[in-house]
Amino acid sequence: MKCRPLLMPLKRYLNSTQKSATTQQKYRILMRKLIYTLSFAFITATTFAQEKTPNPRPLTLDEYKKAKTYTIADLDKDTYVKFENTYVLDRYESRKPYFITGSDGLKKRIDLYKLVAKEAMQEIGTMIFYTSETGKKYQALVPDFTADGKVWEQYFQDIDDINKVEKNFILKLSYVLSKELSFQQYKVLNNGKDMKEESATYGNDICFPGEELVTMSNGSKKMLKDVKSGDEVITIDPQTRKPSATRVKELTVHAAKNYALTQLVLVSAQEKNTAIGTSVNLRAKVLQATPNHPMMTKNGREKMADVALGQQVLCLNEQTGKYEAFTVLQKNERAGGVQNVYNIVAEKGSTLLMNGVMVMQK
């Protein structure tokens, strides 16, 4: 299977967003790429798993807008609903809903439905119904992989808009989609990225972008680029998991280049199947660094670029104050754009906490 041609409809759009990104927008673009990878892999894996079913036809922008108006009266009972005798919302694989509780203690519900064009019964997208703890409902429509770039652009805008008012909507949706796709298929698609097209710089620099957050000795967080000599930061003993304070000797800065960056999305998820659905307690961390930066995994010290999906990395659980193993849910490599990158040299200890993730000192 060749994946790159399927990625082309969105290439122009993603490139245009990167060029105009501000510091605040960069995070949103990263989350867009995350949800795009998961959404695209989810739809593609579903399609290829059904070898006897014809490939879906493209979802048009008019259909996308119309389908966004379709609602399910009773998510507990309505599993197959017709609209205009032309479209159907069919509960995805007869799955029960997900109930996801984040670090804020609030429970969200996510239901998935296939959007089917009755003519030839072609699947043209997947509808997501998201219900907050107050009963407020949001919905998003993941297009099929053949949809035009304008459809995907509208989808990105829609989930961005929801994410602005419903905190961590994208993260929770990403987790659910990742659970519903083929793990092997996901790996193939994620590795289909051609970094040469982005002209990223690979080298011996071992460091982080300046916006990553360092945990200081008093428990506060500071952007890496703002850390100064003499500041005290937390270091963790990898064996005992006990934290201690250490003084920063210097903050090294490497000249601005278009560095290659590896991004890891790590989650701690406790799942429990119940009669009404799958209950999930979900916590997440996102970390970026140059591909050759070392970090401590359950298997020992490894470069970030070598850390595999499903591996476990030690992270801080802010609710309990304990250091726990988080699992790599998603990994991608990209060009980070022209910027300085940084690294802390501390007086003692072998590790630091960056975005709540335990990483090795250079």
Secondary structure, 3 states (H helix, E strand, C coil): CCCHHHHHHHHHHHHHHHHCCCHHHHHHHHHHHHHHHHHHHHHHHHHHHCCCCCCCCCCCHHHHHHHCCCCCCCCCCCCEEEECCCEEEEEHHHCCCEEEECCCCCEEEEEEEEEEECHHHEEEEEEEEEECCCCCEEEEEEECCCCCHHHHHHHHHHHHHHHHHCCCHHHHHHHHHHHCCCHHHHHHHHCCCCHHHHCCECCCCCCEECCCEEEECCCCEEEHHHCCCCCEEEEECCCCCCEEEEEEEEEEEEEEEEEEEEEEEEEEEEEEECCCCEEEEEEEEEEEECCCCEEEECCEEEEHHHCCCCCEEEEEECCCCEEEEEEEEEEEEEEEEEEEEEEEEECCCCEEEECCEEEECC
